[in-house]
């Protein structure tokens, strides 16, 4: 085993090939973003120019200025941040407690319950739109941000529970047992012992859910009709009109809309990477 480990990183040809593949994959992944940024920095005439300019010869910020000053873009951003933050936080808190109970408590039919929780997330969202619409109208929640928060919380909780249960199952049971011997209840052991060492897994699951909620179009477009309550995923469509697509404005809005998610990943990248690595290791 030691010989195998010591041989890693000592094959220059393989390392060079790995670097080339990673660079190529990064370029392919980043190209749409860079092309969108290039379009956002172009004038209307330059956008329709053929052959297109990869790097604009005449860079302008007019599209960004128009997005911020001549549209409701900031209202959409505020709504998305509010709904995403509250929905993901509530879903993460509920899922963490549920996953802990399913992992460390002796519950009858635990595997069946876990499977049932996972099965609820397999239902196509479009199949639930009509009953959710009827229920929201009867409860006077239609066209409110509260409805979006409730729906996203309910939809993300099963997936988060399943993911966190996988992280918790990799933790040694001796941690909880040691805490109980020292006088902790199982509930106190969760807050004092399990949560601190499970932060990477919890952060990873929460970030993935935040990306889902932020990018979702189906729910936010189905249950919100008022312009002041729309989320960014729906608000971007104001630049797609019957007279054509305003590419410069659309790309400028898209570039700004991805900034919050990028900031989240940059600030929490270490815990995210640690969480993904921990989730990839068995035993």
C-alpha positions as CSV (number, residue, x, y, z in Angstrom):
1,X,0.0,0.0,0.0
2,X,2.8,2.4,0.9
3,X,4.6,1.6,-2.4
4,X,1.5,2.5,-4.3
5,X,1.0,5.7,-2.5
6,X,4.7,6.7,-2.9
7,X,4.5,6.2,-6.6
8,X,1.7,8.8,-7.0
9,X,2.9,12.1,-8.4
10,X,6.1,10.6,-9.8
11,X,4.9,10.0,-13.4
12,X,5.6,13.3,-15.2
13,X,3.9,12.2,-18.4
14,X,0.7,11.2,-16.6
15,X,0.7,14.4,-14.5
16,X,1.1,16.6,-17.6
17,X,-1.8,14.8,-19.4
18,X,-3.9,15.3,-16.3
19,X,-3.2,19.0,-16.2
20,X,-4.0,19.3,-19.9
21,X,-7.3,17.5,-19.5
22,X,-8.2,19.7,-16.5
23,X,-7.4,22.9,-18.3
24,X,-9.4,21.7,-21.3
25,X,-12.4,20.9,-19.1
26,X,-12.1,24.3,-17.4
27,X,-12.0,26.1,-20.7
28,X,-15.1,24.3,-22.0
29,X,-16.9,24.9,-18.7
30,X,-16.0,28.6,-18.6
31,X,-16.5,29.4,-22.3
32,X,-20.2,30.1,-22.0
33,X,-19.7,32.4,-19.0
34,X,-16.8,34.3,-20.8
35,X,-18.9,34.6,-24.0
36,X,-21.8,36.0,-22.0
37,X,-19.5,38.5,-20.3
38,X,-18.1,39.5,-23.7
39,X,-21.6,40.0,-25.0
40,X,-22.6,42.1,-22.0
41,X,-19.6,44.4,-22.7
42,X,-20.6,45.0,-26.3
43,X,-22.7,47.6,-28.0
44,X,-25.9,46.6,-29.7
45,X,-24.3,46.8,-33.1
46,X,-21.3,44.7,-32.0
47,X,-23.6,42.0,-30.6
48,X,-25.0,41.3,-34.1
49,X,-21.7,41.7,-35.9
50,X,-20.5,38.8,-38.1
51,X,-18.0,37.3,-37.6
52,X,-18.5,38.0,-33.9
53,X,-15.7,39.5,-31.8
54,X,-14.6,37.3,-28.9
55,X,-12.9,40.3,-27.2
56,X,-14.9,43.5,-27.8
57,X,-13.0,46.3,-29.5
58,X,-15.2,48.9,-28.0
59,X,-16.0,47.9,-24.4
60,X,-19.0,49.6,-22.8
61,X,-20.8,49.3,-19.5
62,X,-24.1,50.7,-20.8
63,X,-25.8,47.3,-20.5
64,X,-24.9,46.9,-16.8
65,X,-26.0,50.5,-16.1
66,X,-29.3,49.9,-17.8
67,X,-29.9,46.7,-15.9
68,X,-29.4,48.4,-12.6
69,X,-31.2,51.7,-13.4
70,X,-33.9,51.0,-16.0
71,X,-35.4,47.7,-14.9
72,X,-36.6,45.9,-11.8
73,X,-33.5,43.7,-11.7
74,X,-32.6,44.6,-8.1
75,X,-36.1,43.7,-7.0
76,X,-35.7,40.2,-8.5
77,X,-32.3,39.8,-6.9
78,X,-33.7,40.8,-3.5
79,X,-36.6,38.3,-3.8
80,X,-34.2,35.5,-4.9
81,X,-31.8,36.1,-2.0
82,X,-34.6,36.2,0.5
83,X,-36.4,33.1,-0.7
84,X,-33.2,31.1,-1.2
85,X,-31.7,32.0,2.1
86,X,-34.7,31.3,4.2
87,X,-35.8,28.2,2.3
88,X,-32.3,26.6,2.3
89,X,-31.6,27.4,6.0
90,X,-35.0,26.0,7.2
91,X,-34.6,22.9,5.0
92,X,-31.1,22.3,6.2
93,X,-32.0,22.6,9.9
94,X,-35.0,20.3,9.5
95,X,-33.0,17.8,7.4
96,X,-30.0,17.8,9.8
97,X,-32.2,16.8,12.7
98,X,-34.1,14.2,10.7
99,X,-30.9,12.7,9.4
100,X,-29.4,12.5,12.9
101,X,-32.5,10.8,14.3
102,X,-32.5,8.2,11.4
103,X,-28.8,7.6,11.9
104,X,-28.2,7.5,15.7
105,X,-31.6,6.6,17.1
106,X,-33.1,3.2,17.2
107,X,-36.2,3.6,15.2
108,X,-38.5,0.9,13.9
109,X,-38.6,0.5,10.1
110,X,-35.7,3.0,9.8
111,X,-34.7,1.8,6.4
112,X,-38.3,2.0,5.2
113,X,-38.7,5.5,6.5
114,X,-35.4,6.6,4.8
115,X,-36.5,5.1,1.5
116,X,-39.9,6.8,1.8
117,X,-38.3,10.1,2.4
118,X,-36.0,9.6,-0.6
119,X,-39.0,8.5,-2.7
120,X,-40.9,11.7,-2.1
121,X,-38.1,13.6,-3.9
122,X,-38.5,11.4,-7.0
123,X,-42.0,12.8,-7.8
124,X,-41.7,15.1,-10.8
125,X,-42.3,18.7,-9.7
126,X,-44.6,19.3,-12.6
127,X,-46.9,16.6,-11.3
128,X,-47.5,18.6,-8.1
129,X,-48.2,22.0,-9.6
130,X,-51.9,21.6,-9.9
131,X,-52.6,20.4,-6.4
132,X,-50.2,22.9,-5.0
133,X,-51.9,25.7,-6.9
134,X,-55.3,24.7,-5.6
135,X,-54.0,24.4,-2.0
136,X,-52.3,27.8,-2.2
137,X,-55.4,29.5,-3.5
138,X,-57.5,28.0,-0.7
139,X,-55.0,29.1,1.9
140,X,-54.6,32.6,0.4
141,X,-50.9,32.0,-0.1
142,X,-50.9,32.2,-3.9
143,X,-48.6,34.9,-5.3
144,X,-46.7,35.3,-2.0
145,X,-43.0,34.8,-1.1
146,X,-44.1,32.6,1.8
147,X,-45.5,30.1,-0.6
148,X,-42.2,29.9,-2.5
149,X,-40.3,29.4,0.8
150,X,-42.7,26.7,1.9
151,X,-42.5,24.8,-1.4
152,X,-38.8,25.0,-1.7
153,X,-38.3,23.9,1.9
154,X,-40.6,21.0,1.4
155,X,-39.0,19.9,-1.8
156,X,-35.4,20.2,-0.6
157,X,-35.8,18.7,2.8
158,X,-36.0,15.0,1.6
159,X,-32.9,15.3,-0.6
160,X,-31.0,17.1,2.2
161,X,-32.0,14.5,4.7
162,X,-30.8,11.7,2.4
163,X,-27.5,13.4,1.7
164,X,-26.8,14.3,5.4
165,X,-27.7,10.8,6.5
166,X,-25.0,9.5,4.3
167,X,-22.5,11.8,6.0
168,X,-23.7,10.9,9.5
169,X,-23.5,7.2,8.8
170,X,-19.7,7.6,8.2
171,X,-19.2,9.0,11.6
172,X,-18.3,6.5,14.3
173,X,-21.1,5.7,16.8
174,X,-18.5,5.9,19.5
175,X,-18.6,9.7,19.3
176,X,-22.2,9.8,20.6
177,X,-21.6,7.0,23.1
178,X,-18.6,8.9,24.5
179,X,-20.7,12.0,24.8
180,X,-23.5,10.1,26.6
181,X,-20.9,8.7,29.1
182,X,-19.7,12.2,29.8
183,X,-23.2,13.2,30.6
184,X,-24.6,14.4,27.3
185,X,-28.0,13.5,26.1
186,X,-28.4,12.4,22.5
187,X,-29.8,15.8,21.6
188,X,-26.9,17.6,23.3
189,X,-24.4,15.3,21.6
190,X,-25.9,16.4,18.3
191,X,-25.2,20.0,18.9
192,X,-21.9,19.7,20.8
193,X,-20.3,16.8,18.9
194,X,-22.0,15.9,15.6
195,X,-22.6,19.3,14.1
196,X,-19.1,20.7,14.6
197,X,-17.5,17.7,12.8
198,X,-20.2,17.5,10.1
199,X,-20.0,21.1,8.9
200,X,-18.4,20.2,5.6
201,X,-21.1,17.8,4.7
202,X,-23.9,20.1,5.8
203,X,-22.4,23.1,3.9
204,X,-22.0,21.0,0.8
205,X,-25.6,19.8,0.9
206,X,-26.9,23.4,1.6
207,X,-24.8,24.9,-1.2
208,X,-26.2,22.4,-3.8
209,X,-29.7,23.1,-2.6
210,X,-29.1,26.9,-2.8
211,X,-28.0,26.5,-6.4
212,X,-31.2,24.5,-7.1
213,X,-33.5,27.1,-5.6
214,X,-31.7,30.1,-7.1
215,X,-31.9,28.6,-10.6
216,X,-35.4,27.2,-10.4
217,X,-37.9,28.5,-12.9
218,X,-40.9,26.2,-12.7
219,X,-42.1,27.0,-9.2
220,X,-41.4,30.7,-9.2
221,X,-43.1,31.2,-12.6
222,X,-46.1,29.1,-11.7
223,X,-47.0,30.7,-8.3
224,X,-45.9,34.3,-8.7
225,X,-47.6,36.7,-11.1
226,X,-46.8,40.1,-9.5
227,X,-43.6,41.7,-10.8
228,X,-42.5,42.9,-7.4
229,X,-42.4,39.3,-6.1
230,X,-40.7,37.6,-9.0
231,X,-37.4,35.8,-8.6
232,X,-34.3,36.4,-10.8
233,X,-34.9,33.2,-12.8
234,X,-38.2,34.6,-14.0
235,X,-37.1,38.2,-14.1
236,X,-34.5,37.5,-16.7
237,X,-37.2,36.8,-19.2
238,X,-38.1,40.5,-19.4
239,X,-35.2,40.8,-21.9
240,X,-36.8,38.2,-24.2
241,X,-39.6,40.1,-25.9
242,X,-41.9,39.6,-28.9
243,X,-39.7,41.9,-30.8
244,X,-36.5,40.0,-30.2
245,X,-33.9,39.2,-27.5
246,X,-32.0,42.0,-26.0
247,X,-28.7,40.1,-25.8
248,X,-26.6,42.7,-24.3
249,X,-29.0,43.5,-21.4
250,X,-29.8,39.8,-20.9
251,X,-26.1,38.8,-20.7
252,X,-25.4,41.7,-18.3
253,X,-28.3,40.6,-16.1
254,X,-27.1,37.0,-16.2
255,X,-23.5,37.9,-15.3
256,X,-24.8,39.9,-12.2
257,X,-27.2,37.2,-11.2
258,X,-24.5,34.5,-10.8
259,X,-22.4,36.7,-8.5
260,X,-24.2,35.7,-5.2
261,X,-23.7,32.0,-5.9
262,X,-20.0,32.6,-6.9
263,X,-19.5,34.5,-3.6
264,X,-21.0,31.6,-1.6
265,X,-18.8,29.1,-3.3
266,X,-15.7,31.2,-2.8
267,X,-16.4,31.9,0.9
268,X,-17.3,28.2,1.6
269,X,-15.1,26.4,-0.9
270,X,-12.9,24.7,1.6
271,X,-15.8,23.2,3.5
272,X,-17.5,22.4,0.2
273,X,-14.4,20.5,-1.1
274,X,-14.0,18.7,2.3
275,X,-17.6,17.7,2.3
276,X,-17.5,16.4,-1.3
277,X,-14.3,14.4,-0.5
278,X,-15.9,13.0,2.7
279,X,-19.0,12.0,0.8
280,X,-16.8,10.2,-1.8
281,X,-15.1,8.0,0.8
282,X,-16.7,4.8,2.0
283,X,-16.0,3.4,5.5
